[in-house]
Amino acid sequence: MTQVKRALLTGITGQDGSYLAELLLEQGYEVHGIIRRTSTFNTDRIDHIYVDPHSDDARLFLHYGDLTDGTMLRRILEEVKPHEVFNLGAQSHVRVSFDSPEYTVDTVAMGTLRLLEAIRDYQQRTGDEVRFYQAGSSEMFGKVQHIPQKEDTPFYPRSPYACAKVFAHWQTINYRESYDLFACNGILFNHESPRRGETFVTRKITRALARIVAKRQDKIYMGNLDAKRDWGYAKDYVRAMWLMLQQDQPDDYVVSTGETHSVRDFLDIAFGHVNLDWQDHVEFDPRYLRPTEVDLLIGDSSKARKTLGWEPSVTFEGLVKLMVEADLQALGINHTTGNGDGLLASGDKATVRREAQQAIS
């Protein structure tokens, strides 16, 4: 009988973690996720796939832990005995990392090191291979030096978050080369969805827009509108994560669409989708500016496309409209316009409805 694969995810309650958990369950995995202990439930994004662990049908299990607690990470690793580990947990908000640099570095940089050490010890003791995925970020490229950015483009991080991610990236390579770990870095460019956190610029826009349409607010306060990013659909990007760990050899991959758009472009499409002019509703607030800005990111994902057979399935325009529709429907506003609007390659309306159910209202 074929052995069921077990995967361990940090950050399972986040945007990427929830999509990846879905994908792994579809692939027949037993999925284990690490969640932080809080006084309120924060599992909204995975509630729809959670089954009571006492049930015979349960294949998703949650464990209390934290990337700042190496002892707990080791204990969970020993209990789960995973075949694959996906490290998605982090303090991932770039602007917040300037306000909380120590915590950001402790979770993003040192958290990765703690996890790598735990995996190294476990693998050496048991002889069982554990494949490791490290969630890198296009923010590591930071200040523009080369366009587009690819796997061998030099890093120039411009935030505590990005500096911590660079540390985690090189530690992953170091453990791969030093201890023969199957360890991969995914350098993922910006990827969004209706499950994106509400303080990230894309979701901040679409959620506020839905509230403006619903007459619940009138203004949205923004920082730098000229920043350009390579935006893709998070559900596409977690598929690339999984594919990296299915290869014969570990390697590092850029995952991106190869297109760049400004925050203004995002506003144009989002507000235009509901026939509004964003300039009537957007106000500038310097509090949302970063001390050091990243002006332009655009990725070259040709290696991932060739080696992994990966391709993005959603256009930038389709992504914006998907997020707008989901936030509108989360407020009970039915505005879906049909299959000709570029939402997804197939199943447009069904996808919007499904995403709307998971959007945080």
C-alpha positions as CSV (number, residue, x, y, z in Angstrom):
1,M,0.0,0.0,0.0
2,T,1.3,3.5,-0.9
3,Q,2.4,5.5,2.1
4,V,0.4,8.6,2.8
5,K,2.7,11.7,2.6
6,R,2.7,13.9,5.7
7,A,3.3,17.7,5.4
8,L,4.0,20.2,8.2
9,L,3.2,23.8,7.6
10,T,4.1,26.9,9.5
11,G,1.8,29.8,8.8
12,I,-1.1,27.5,7.9
13,T,-3.7,30.1,9.0
14,G,-2.3,32.7,6.6
15,Q,-3.2,33.3,3.0
16,D,-0.6,31.0,1.5
17,G,-1.0,28.4,4.2
18,S,-4.7,28.0,3.6
19,Y,-4.3,27.6,-0.1
20,L,-1.4,25.2,0.3
21,A,-3.3,23.1,2.8
22,E,-6.2,22.8,0.3
23,L,-3.8,21.7,-2.4
24,L,-2.0,19.1,-0.3
25,L,-5.3,17.6,0.9
26,E,-6.4,17.4,-2.8
27,Q,-3.1,15.5,-3.4
28,G,-3.9,13.0,-0.7
29,Y,-1.6,14.3,2.0
30,E,-2.0,14.2,5.7
31,V,-1.5,17.9,6.6
32,H,-0.3,19.2,9.9
33,G,-0.2,22.9,10.7
34,I,1.5,25.0,13.4
35,I,-0.7,27.7,15.0
36,R,0.1,30.2,17.7
37,R,-1.9,30.0,20.9
38,T,-4.2,33.1,21.1
39,S,-7.3,33.9,23.2
40,T,-9.4,34.2,20.1
41,F,-9.7,31.8,17.1
42,N,-7.7,32.9,14.1
43,T,-8.4,29.9,11.8
44,D,-11.0,31.6,9.5
45,R,-9.1,30.8,6.4
46,I,-9.0,27.0,7.0
47,D,-12.3,26.5,8.8
48,H,-13.9,25.2,5.6
49,I,-11.3,22.3,5.3
50,Y,-11.1,21.5,9.0
51,V,-12.6,18.2,10.2
52,D,-12.8,17.2,13.9
53,P,-9.5,15.3,14.5
54,H,-11.6,12.5,16.3
55,S,-13.2,11.7,12.9
56,D,-12.0,8.9,10.8
57,D,-12.0,11.3,7.9
58,A,-9.7,13.8,9.5
59,R,-6.5,14.5,7.5
60,L,-5.8,18.1,8.8
61,F,-4.3,18.4,12.3
62,L,-3.3,21.6,14.1
63,H,-0.5,21.9,16.7
64,Y,0.3,24.8,19.0
65,G,3.7,26.2,18.4
66,D,5.7,29.3,17.4
67,L,8.8,30.0,15.3
68,T,10.3,31.7,18.3
69,D,10.2,28.4,20.3
70,G,12.8,25.9,19.0
71,T,12.0,23.3,21.7
72,M,8.3,23.2,20.6
73,L,9.3,23.0,16.9
74,R,11.5,20.0,17.6
75,R,8.7,18.4,19.6
76,I,6.2,18.8,16.8
77,L,8.7,17.5,14.3
78,E,9.2,14.4,16.3
79,E,5.4,13.9,16.7
80,V,4.4,14.5,13.1
81,K,7.4,12.8,11.3
82,P,6.8,14.8,8.2
83,H,8.0,14.0,4.7
84,E,7.8,17.7,3.7
85,V,8.0,20.9,5.7
86,F,6.8,24.3,4.3
87,N,8.0,27.3,6.2
88,L,5.4,30.0,5.5
89,G,5.2,31.5,9.0
90,A,6.5,35.1,9.5
91,Q,5.8,38.6,10.6
92,S,5.2,39.3,6.9
93,H,4.1,43.0,6.8
94,V,7.0,45.1,5.4
95,R,5.9,48.4,6.9
96,V,5.3,46.9,10.3
97,S,8.8,45.4,10.3
98,F,10.2,48.9,10.6
99,D,8.2,49.3,13.8
100,S,8.9,45.8,15.2
101,P,12.4,44.9,13.8
102,E,13.5,42.6,16.6
103,Y,10.3,40.5,16.5
104,T,10.4,40.4,12.7
105,V,14.0,39.1,12.6
106,D,13.3,36.6,15.4
107,T,10.4,35.0,13.6
108,V,11.6,35.3,10.0
109,A,15.4,34.8,10.3
110,M,15.9,33.0,13.5
111,G,12.7,31.1,13.2
112,T,13.9,29.6,9.9
113,L,17.3,28.7,11.5
114,R,15.5,27.0,14.4
115,L,13.4,24.9,12.0
116,L,16.4,24.0,9.8
117,E,18.3,22.9,12.9
118,A,15.4,20.8,14.1
119,I,15.1,19.1,10.6
120,R,18.9,18.5,10.5
121,D,18.9,16.8,13.8
122,Y,15.8,14.7,13.1
123,Q,17.1,13.6,9.7
124,Q,20.5,12.7,11.0
125,R,19.0,10.7,13.9
126,T,16.3,8.9,12.0
127,G,17.8,8.6,8.5
128,D,14.4,9.8,7.1
129,E,14.5,12.5,4.5
130,V,12.6,15.7,5.2
131,R,12.1,18.0,2.2
132,F,12.1,21.7,3.2
133,Y,10.6,24.7,1.5
134,Q,11.5,28.2,2.6
135,A,9.2,31.1,1.6
136,G,11.4,33.8,0.2
137,S,10.3,37.1,-1.0
138,S,10.9,39.5,-3.9
139,E,11.5,42.2,-1.2
140,M,15.0,40.6,-0.9
141,F,15.9,42.3,-4.2
142,G,14.9,45.6,-2.8
143,K,16.7,48.5,-4.5
144,V,16.5,48.1,-8.2
145,Q,19.8,46.9,-9.7
146,H,18.7,44.6,-12.5
147,I,15.5,44.2,-14.4
148,P,13.9,41.7,-14.4
149,Q,15.0,40.0,-11.2
150,K,15.9,36.3,-11.3
151,E,17.6,33.7,-9.1
152,D,21.1,35.0,-9.4
153,T,20.2,38.7,-9.2
154,P,22.1,40.3,-6.2
155,F,20.0,41.1,-3.1
156,Y,19.7,44.7,-1.8
157,P,17.1,44.4,1.0
158,R,15.4,47.7,2.1
159,S,13.5,46.7,5.3
160,P,14.0,44.6,8.4
161,Y,11.7,42.1,6.9
162,A,13.7,41.8,3.7
163,C,17.0,41.6,5.6
164,A,15.6,38.7,7.7
165,K,14.4,36.9,4.5
166,V,17.9,37.2,3.0
167,F,19.3,35.6,6.1
168,A,16.8,32.8,5.9
169,H,17.4,32.3,2.2
170,W,21.2,31.9,2.6
171,Q,20.8,29.7,5.7
172,T,18.6,27.4,3.6
173,I,21.3,27.2,0.9
174,N,23.9,26.6,3.6
175,Y,22.0,23.7,5.1
176,R,21.4,22.2,1.7
177,E,25.1,22.3,0.9
178,S,26.5,21.5,4.4
179,Y,24.1,18.7,5.5
180,D,22.7,17.5,2.2
181,L,19.2,18.6,3.1
182,F,16.6,18.7,0.3
183,A,16.0,22.4,0.9
184,C,14.5,24.8,-1.6
185,N,14.0,28.6,-1.7
186,G,10.9,29.9,-3.4
187,I,11.5,33.6,-4.3
188,L,7.9,34.6,-4.6
189,F,6.9,37.9,-6.0
190,N,3.7,39.6,-4.6
191,H,0.8,37.2,-4.7
192,E,-2.7,38.3,-3.6
193,S,-6.2,36.9,-3.2
194,P,-9.4,37.6,-1.2
195,R,-7.7,35.9,1.7
196,R,-4.9,38.5,1.8
197,G,-4.6,40.3,5.1
198,E,-6.6,43.4,5.3
199,T,-3.6,45.7,6.1
200,F,-1.8,44.7,2.8
201,V,-2.3,47.3,0.2
202,T,-4.2,45.2,-2.4
203,R,-6.8,43.9,0.1
204,K,-6.9,47.3,1.9
205,I,-8.1,48.7,-1.5
206,T,-10.6,46.1,-2.4
207,R,-12.1,45.9,1.1
208,A,-12.4,49.6,1.4
209,L,-13.9,49.8,-2.1
210,A,-16.6,47.3,-1.1
211,R,-17.4,49.4,1.9
212,I,-17.6,52.5,-0.2
213,V,-20.0,50.8,-2.6
214,A,-22.0,49.8,0.5
215,K,-22.0,53.4,1.8
216,R,-20.1,52.3,4.9
217,Q,-17.2,54.6,4.3
218,D,-16.1,57.3,1.8
219,K,-12.3,57.6,2.0
220,I,-9.3,55.3,1.9
221,Y,-5.9,56.6,3.1
222,M,-2.9,55.5,1.2
223,G,0.9,55.9,1.0
224,N,3.1,55.5,-2.1
225,L,0.9,55.1,-5.2
226,D,3.8,54.9,-7.6
227,A,5.4,51.7,-6.3
228,K,5.4,49.0,-8.9
229,R,5.0,45.3,-8.2
230,D,4.7,42.0,-10.0
231,W,1.4,40.8,-8.7
232,G,0.0,37.2,-9.1
233,Y,-2.7,35.0,-7.7
234,A,-1.7,33.2,-4.4
235,K,-3.5,30.0,-5.3
236,D,-1.2,29.7,-8.4
237,Y,1.9,30.4,-6.3
238,V,1.4,27.7,-3.7
239,R,1.3,25.2,-6.6
240,A,4.8,26.3,-7.4
241,M,5.9,25.7,-3.8
242,W,4.6,22.1,-3.9
243,L,6.2,21.4,-7.3
244,M,9.6,22.5,-6.0
245,L,9.6,19.7,-3.4
246,Q,8.5,17.1,-6.0
247,Q,11.7,17.5,-8.1
248,D,14.7,15.1,-8.2
249,Q,17.1,17.8,-6.9
250,P,16.6,20.7,-4.6
251,D,17.0,24.2,-6.1
252,D,15.8,27.8,-5.8
253,Y,13.2,29.4,-8.0
254,V,11.7,32.8,-8.8
255,V,7.9,32.7,-9.1
256,S,6.3,35.6,-10.8
257,T,4.1,36.8,-13.7
258,G,6.8,38.8,-15.5
259,E,4.6,41.9,-15.5
260,T,4.8,45.0,-13.3
261,H,2.0,47.4,-12.3
262,S,1.7,50.3,-10.0
263,V,-0.6,50.8,-7.1
264,R,-2.3,53.4,-9.3
265,D,-3.0,50.7,-11.9
266,F,-4.5,48.5,-9.2
267,L,-6.8,51.4,-8.1
268,D,-7.8,52.2,-11.7
269,I,-9.0,48.6,-12.4
270,A,-10.6,48.1,-8.9
271,F,-12.6,51.3,-8.9
272,G,-13.3,51.2,-12.6
273,H,-14.9,47.8,-12.1
274,V,-17.7,49.4,-10.2
275,N,-17.7,52.6,-12.3
276,L,-16.1,54.9,-9.7
277,D,-13.2,57.2,-9.9
278,W,-10.6,56.4,-7.2
279,Q,-9.4,60.0,-7.1
280,D,-12.7,60.9,-5.5
281,H,-12.0,58.5,-2.6
282,V,-8.3,58.2,-2.0
283,E,-6.3,60.5,0.3
284,F,-2.6,60.6,0.9
285,D,-1.3,59.8,4.4
286,P,2.5,59.9,5.0
287,R,2.2,57.4,7.9
288,Y,1.9,54.7,5.3
289,L,5.3,55.5,3.6
290,R,8.2,53.3,4.3
291,P,11.5,54.8,5.6
292,T,13.2,53.1,2.6
293,E,11.0,52.3,-0.4
294,V,11.3,49.5,-3.0
295,D,10.3,51.2,-6.2
296,L,10.1,48.5,-8.8
297,L,9.9,44.7,-8.7
298,I,9.4,42.4,-11.8
299,G,10.4,38.8,-11.8
300,D,11.9,36.4,-14.4
301,S,10.2,33.0,-13.7
302,S,11.5,31.3,-16.8
303,K,13.4,28.7,-14.7
304,A,10.2,27.7,-12.8
305,R,8.2,27.6,-16.0
306,K,10.8,25.3,-17.7
307,T,11.8,23.1,-14.8
308,L,8.6,22.9,-12.8
309,G,6.1,23.3,-15.7
310,W,4.5,26.1,-13.8
311,E,2.4,28.8,-15.3
312,P,0.2,31.6,-13.7
313,S,-3.5,31.1,-14.6
314,V,-4.8,34.6,-13.7
315,T,-4.1,37.9,-15.3
316,F,-3.4,41.1,-13.3
317,E,-6.8,42.5,-14.3
318,G,-8.5,39.3,-13.5
319,L,-6.9,39.2,-10.0
320,V,-8.0,42.7,-9.2
321,K,-11.6,42.0,-10.3
322,L,-11.6,38.6,-8.4
323,M,-10.6,40.4,-5.2
324,V,-13.2,43.2,-5.7
325,E,-16.0,40.7,-6.4
326,A,-15.1,38.6,-3.4
327,D,-15.2,41.6,-1.0
328,L,-18.4,42.9,-2.5
329,Q,-20.1,39.5,-2.1
330,A,-18.7,39.3,1.5
331,L,-20.9,42.4,2.1
332,G,-23.9,40.9,0.3
333,I,-23.4,42.9,-2.8
334,N,-23.9,40.8,-6.0
335,H,-21.9,42.4,-8.8
336,T,-20.4,39.4,-10.7
337,T,-20.3,40.4,-14.4
338,G,-19.9,37.1,-16.2
339,N,-17.2,35.0,-18.0
340,G,-16.0,37.8,-20.4
341,D,-14.5,39.8,-17.6
342,G,-11.2,38.0,-17.2
343,L,-11.7,36.7,-13.7
344,L,-10.3,33.2,-14.2
345,A,-9.7,30.8,-17.0
346,S,-12.6,28.7,-15.9
347,G,-15.3,28.6,-13.2
348,D,-15.3,32.4,-12.8
349,K,-18.5,32.8,-10.8
350,A,-18.1,29.7,-8.7
351,T,-14.5,30.8,-7.8
352,V,-15.7,34.2,-6.8
353,R,-18.5,32.7,-4.6
354,R,-16.0,30.3,-3.0
355,E,-13.5,33.1,-2.4
356,A,-16.1,35.4,-1.0
357,Q,-17.0,32.8,1.7
358,Q,-13.4,32.8,2.9
359,A,-12.9,36.6,2.7
360,I,-12.7,38.2,6.1
361,S,-15.6,40.6,6.3
